[in-house]
Amino acid sequence: MKKIILDKYLCVRCGQCIGACPARLFDRPTLNDYPETIENADEFCISCHHCLAVCPVHALSIDGIDGTMCLDFVRESFPRFEHIATLARMRRSIRRYADKPLEKQVIEQLLDVVRWAPSAKNKLPVKWLVVNNRNKVLELEELVVQWLRSQPQLSNVREVNEPNGIFRGAPCVVVAYTDATALWPAMDTAIAVETLDLCATAMRLGACWAGYFIRASQNDPTINRWLGLSETEIVHGGLMLGYIGDEAYQRVPYRPELELRWI
Protein backbone atom coordinates (compact mmCIF):
# COMPACT_ATOMS: atom_id res chain seq x y z
CA MET A 1 0.00 0.00 0.00
CA LYS A 2 1.45 3.34 -1.06
CA LYS A 3 1.42 6.38 1.17
CA ILE A 4 0.84 9.76 -0.48
CA ILE A 5 1.68 12.71 1.76
CA LEU A 6 1.04 16.40 1.07
CA ASP A 7 2.96 18.88 3.22
CA LYS A 8 0.60 21.84 3.60
CA TYR A 9 3.39 23.97 5.06
CA LEU A 10 5.14 23.76 1.68
CA CYS A 11 2.14 23.57 -0.68
CA VAL A 12 1.38 26.79 -2.57
CA ARG A 13 -1.99 25.50 -3.84
CA CYS A 14 -0.98 25.83 -7.50
CA GLY A 15 -3.06 22.78 -8.46
CA GLN A 16 -0.41 21.32 -10.74
CA CYS A 17 -0.66 17.90 -9.08
CA ILE A 18 -4.39 17.77 -9.80
CA GLY A 19 -3.91 18.18 -13.53
CA ALA A 20 -0.80 16.00 -13.80
CA CYS A 21 -2.12 12.88 -12.06
CA PRO A 22 -3.29 10.37 -14.72
CA ALA A 23 -5.39 8.50 -12.16
CA ARG A 24 -7.09 11.73 -10.94
CA LEU A 25 -6.17 11.07 -7.34
CA PHE A 26 -6.18 14.73 -6.25
CA ASP A 27 -9.08 17.14 -5.91
CA ARG A 28 -10.10 20.31 -4.05
CA PRO A 29 -13.48 22.02 -3.55
CA THR A 30 -12.25 25.53 -4.44
CA LEU A 31 -9.10 27.12 -5.80
CA ASN A 32 -8.29 28.41 -2.32
CA ASP A 33 -8.27 24.92 -0.78
CA TYR A 34 -5.29 22.61 -0.51
CA PRO A 35 -5.40 19.55 -2.77
CA GLU A 36 -6.68 16.41 -1.09
CA THR A 37 -6.36 12.81 -2.19
CA ILE A 38 -9.51 10.93 -3.08
CA GLU A 39 -10.65 7.88 -1.15
CA ASN A 40 -8.37 4.87 -1.68
CA ALA A 41 -5.86 7.02 -3.55
CA ASP A 42 -2.97 4.97 -2.21
CA GLU A 43 -4.48 1.86 -3.76
CA PHE A 44 -4.96 3.46 -7.19
CA CYS A 45 -1.60 5.25 -7.36
CA ILE A 46 0.60 3.81 -10.15
CA SER A 47 3.82 5.50 -8.92
CA CYS A 48 4.34 7.46 -12.13
CA HIS A 49 5.56 10.30 -9.86
CA HIS A 50 4.16 12.94 -12.20
CA CYS A 51 2.85 14.81 -9.18
CA LEU A 52 6.35 14.90 -7.68
CA ALA A 53 7.85 16.06 -10.96
CA VAL A 54 5.32 18.86 -11.46
CA CYS A 55 5.19 20.25 -7.91
CA PRO A 56 7.32 23.44 -7.78
CA VAL A 57 7.99 23.28 -4.03
CA HIS A 58 8.52 19.55 -3.25
CA ALA A 59 5.34 19.43 -1.16
CA LEU A 60 4.45 15.84 -2.11
CA SER A 61 5.97 12.48 -1.33
CA ILE A 62 5.03 8.91 -2.21
CA ASP A 63 6.44 6.14 -0.03
CA GLY A 64 9.22 8.46 1.08
CA ILE A 65 10.14 9.55 -2.46
CA ASP A 66 9.83 13.29 -3.11
CA GLY A 67 10.67 15.78 -5.83
CA THR A 68 14.27 16.17 -4.69
CA MET A 69 14.84 12.57 -5.84
CA CYS A 70 13.59 13.31 -9.38
CA LEU A 71 15.93 14.42 -12.15
CA ASP A 72 15.81 18.11 -13.07
CA PHE A 73 15.06 19.17 -16.64
CA VAL A 74 18.10 20.58 -18.41
CA ARG A 75 16.03 22.79 -20.71
CA GLU A 76 19.06 24.02 -22.63
CA SER A 77 19.72 20.40 -23.69
CA PHE A 78 16.17 19.70 -24.83
CA PRO A 79 16.50 18.39 -28.42
CA ARG A 80 14.79 20.20 -31.25
CA PHE A 81 12.37 18.37 -33.54
CA GLU A 82 14.87 18.27 -36.38
CA HIS A 83 17.39 16.50 -34.12
CA ILE A 84 14.90 13.76 -33.22
CA ALA A 85 13.79 13.50 -36.86
CA THR A 86 17.39 13.08 -38.00
CA LEU A 87 18.03 10.40 -35.37
CA ALA A 88 14.92 8.44 -36.38
CA ARG A 89 15.77 8.66 -40.08
CA MET A 90 19.45 7.78 -39.70
CA ARG A 91 18.83 4.82 -37.41
CA ARG A 92 19.65 1.62 -39.31
CA SER A 93 19.59 -2.08 -38.51
CA ILE A 94 23.32 -2.86 -38.40
CA ARG A 95 24.43 -6.35 -39.43
CA ARG A 96 28.21 -5.96 -39.64
CA TYR A 97 30.01 -5.40 -36.36
CA ALA A 98 33.59 -4.57 -35.49
CA ASP A 99 35.62 -7.28 -33.79
CA LYS A 100 35.72 -5.28 -30.58
CA PRO A 101 34.13 -5.98 -27.19
CA LEU A 102 31.45 -3.62 -25.93
CA GLU A 103 32.34 -2.10 -22.57
CA LYS A 104 30.05 -2.92 -19.65
CA GLN A 105 29.76 0.73 -18.63
CA VAL A 106 28.48 1.65 -22.11
CA ILE A 107 25.71 -0.94 -21.87
CA GLU A 108 24.82 0.23 -18.36
CA GLN A 109 24.68 3.83 -19.56
CA LEU A 110 22.24 2.88 -22.32
CA LEU A 111 20.01 0.74 -20.12
CA ASP A 112 19.89 3.43 -17.46
CA VAL A 113 17.98 5.67 -19.89
CA VAL A 114 15.51 2.88 -20.68
CA ARG A 115 14.14 3.14 -17.13
CA TRP A 116 12.05 6.05 -18.41
CA ALA A 117 10.47 4.19 -21.33
CA PRO A 118 6.67 4.29 -20.93
CA SER A 119 4.69 1.19 -19.99
CA ALA A 120 1.02 0.37 -19.50
CA LYS A 121 -0.16 1.75 -16.13
CA ASN A 122 3.51 2.37 -15.31
CA LYS A 123 3.88 -1.29 -14.38
CA LEU A 124 7.48 -1.31 -15.68
CA PRO A 125 7.35 -5.06 -16.39
CA VAL A 126 10.44 -5.33 -18.61
CA LYS A 127 13.50 -7.08 -17.17
CA TRP A 128 16.89 -7.27 -18.81
CA LEU A 129 19.60 -9.83 -19.37
CA VAL A 130 22.87 -9.04 -21.16
CA VAL A 131 25.00 -11.63 -22.98
CA ASN A 132 28.24 -9.70 -23.37
CA ASN A 133 30.77 -12.42 -23.99
CA ARG A 134 31.71 -13.51 -27.49
CA ASN A 135 31.81 -17.24 -26.65
CA LYS A 136 28.47 -17.06 -24.84
CA VAL A 137 26.89 -15.24 -27.79
CA LEU A 138 28.07 -18.09 -30.04
CA GLU A 139 26.63 -20.68 -27.62
CA LEU A 140 23.29 -18.93 -27.67
CA GLU A 141 23.39 -18.63 -31.44
CA GLU A 142 23.93 -22.38 -31.79
CA LEU A 143 20.83 -23.08 -29.66
CA VAL A 144 18.78 -20.79 -31.89
CA VAL A 145 20.13 -22.51 -35.01
CA GLN A 146 19.26 -25.93 -33.59
CA TRP A 147 15.66 -24.86 -33.03
CA LEU A 148 15.37 -23.28 -36.49
CA ARG A 149 16.65 -26.47 -38.09
CA SER A 150 13.95 -28.42 -36.26
CA GLN A 151 11.25 -26.32 -37.95
CA PRO A 152 10.53 -27.44 -41.54
CA GLN A 153 9.42 -23.96 -42.63
CA LEU A 154 12.58 -22.33 -41.21
CA SER A 155 15.31 -24.93 -41.64
CA ASN A 156 16.41 -23.60 -45.03
CA VAL A 157 16.54 -19.87 -44.31
CA ARG A 158 19.90 -18.39 -45.20
CA GLU A 159 20.73 -17.30 -41.64
CA VAL A 160 20.64 -20.91 -40.42
CA ASN A 161 23.40 -22.02 -42.75
CA GLU A 162 25.69 -18.98 -42.58
CA PRO A 163 28.44 -18.44 -39.97
CA ASN A 164 27.27 -15.76 -37.54
CA GLY A 165 23.95 -15.78 -39.38
CA ILE A 166 21.77 -15.19 -36.36
CA PHE A 167 23.62 -12.51 -34.40
CA ARG A 168 25.75 -11.27 -37.29
CA GLY A 169 28.95 -11.26 -35.29
CA ALA A 170 27.63 -8.83 -32.68
CA PRO A 171 29.67 -9.03 -29.46
CA CYS A 172 26.63 -8.42 -27.28
CA VAL A 173 22.97 -9.45 -27.18
CA VAL A 174 20.57 -7.63 -24.88
CA VAL A 175 17.52 -9.69 -23.91
CA ALA A 176 14.26 -8.13 -22.71
CA TYR A 177 11.71 -10.34 -20.95
CA THR A 178 8.69 -10.13 -18.65
CA ASP A 179 6.66 -12.32 -16.38
CA ALA A 180 3.78 -14.11 -18.08
CA THR A 181 1.31 -12.11 -15.96
CA ALA A 182 2.46 -8.73 -17.29
CA LEU A 183 -0.37 -6.44 -18.42
CA TRP A 184 0.83 -5.59 -21.96
CA PRO A 185 4.20 -7.30 -22.27
CA ALA A 186 4.85 -7.29 -26.01
CA MET A 187 4.04 -3.61 -26.44
CA ASP A 188 5.88 -2.49 -23.31
CA THR A 189 8.95 -4.48 -24.37
CA ALA A 190 8.87 -3.11 -27.91
CA ILE A 191 8.83 0.46 -26.60
CA ALA A 192 11.70 -0.25 -24.20
CA VAL A 193 13.87 -2.06 -26.74
CA GLU A 194 13.35 0.59 -29.40
CA THR A 195 14.28 3.25 -26.84
CA LEU A 196 17.50 1.31 -26.32
CA ASP A 197 17.94 1.04 -30.10
CA LEU A 198 17.65 4.81 -30.63
CA CYS A 199 19.96 5.58 -27.72
CA ALA A 200 22.54 3.21 -29.22
CA THR A 201 22.27 5.07 -32.52
CA ALA A 202 22.85 8.35 -30.71
CA MET A 203 26.05 6.86 -29.26
CA ARG A 204 27.20 5.81 -32.75
CA LEU A 205 26.74 2.13 -31.91
CA GLY A 206 25.22 -0.52 -34.13
CA ALA A 207 22.04 -2.33 -33.14
CA CYS A 208 19.58 -4.74 -34.75
CA TRP A 209 16.50 -6.56 -33.52
CA ALA A 210 17.20 -10.29 -33.13
CA GLY A 211 13.96 -11.65 -34.58
CA TYR A 212 14.97 -15.30 -35.01
CA PHE A 213 16.28 -15.38 -31.45
CA ILE A 214 13.03 -13.94 -30.07
CA ARG A 215 10.95 -16.48 -31.97
CA ALA A 216 13.15 -19.39 -30.94
CA SER A 217 13.24 -18.40 -27.28
CA GLN A 218 9.45 -18.22 -27.16
CA ASN A 219 9.15 -21.77 -28.49
CA ASP A 220 12.19 -23.65 -27.18
CA PRO A 221 12.44 -24.08 -23.37
CA THR A 222 16.10 -25.06 -23.81
CA ILE A 223 16.97 -21.49 -24.70
CA ASN A 224 15.14 -20.03 -21.72
CA ARG A 225 16.86 -22.49 -19.41
CA TRP A 226 20.22 -21.48 -20.89
CA LEU A 227 19.32 -17.85 -20.19
CA GLY A 228 18.40 -18.75 -16.62
CA LEU A 229 14.75 -17.74 -16.99
CA SER A 230 11.93 -19.43 -15.16
CA GLU A 231 8.97 -21.14 -16.82
CA THR A 232 6.83 -18.05 -16.24
CA GLU A 233 9.29 -15.61 -17.80
CA ILE A 234 8.94 -14.88 -21.51
CA VAL A 235 11.38 -13.19 -23.90
CA HIS A 236 9.69 -10.45 -25.94
CA GLY A 237 12.74 -8.59 -27.23
CA GLY A 238 16.33 -9.07 -28.22
CA LEU A 239 18.83 -6.56 -29.59
CA MET A 240 22.22 -7.20 -31.14
CA LEU A 241 24.60 -4.50 -30.00
CA GLY A 242 28.17 -3.51 -30.78
CA TYR A 243 30.54 -1.15 -32.52
CA ILE A 244 29.77 -0.75 -36.22
CA GLY A 245 32.06 -2.61 -38.61
CA ASP A 246 32.48 -1.88 -42.33
CA GLU A 247 28.85 -0.80 -42.78
CA ALA A 248 29.05 2.90 -43.66
CA TYR A 249 25.84 4.49 -44.95
CA GLN A 250 26.20 7.58 -47.12
CA ARG A 251 22.55 8.61 -47.10
CA VAL A 252 19.14 7.82 -45.63
CA PRO A 253 17.33 5.07 -47.60
CA TYR A 254 14.19 5.90 -49.54
CA ARG A 255 10.86 5.24 -47.89
CA PRO A 256 7.45 5.65 -49.58
CA GLU A 257 4.99 8.24 -48.36
CA LEU A 258 2.74 7.25 -45.47
CA GLU A 259 -0.62 5.67 -46.09
CA LEU A 260 -2.64 8.22 -44.15
CA ARG A 261 -6.34 8.83 -43.58
CA TRP A 262 -7.98 11.72 -41.76
CA ILE A 263 -11.33 11.40 -40.01
Secondary structure by P-SEA (a helix, b strand, c coil): cbbbbbcccccccccccccccccccccccccccccccccccccccccccccccccccccccccccccccbbbbcccccccaaaaaaaaaacccccccccbbbbaaaaaaaaaaacccccccccccccccccccaaaaaaaaaaaaaaaaacccccccccccccccccccccbbbbbbbcccccccaaaaaaaaaaaaaaaaaacbbbbbbaaaaaaaaccaaaaaaacccccccccbbbbbcccccccccccccccccccccc
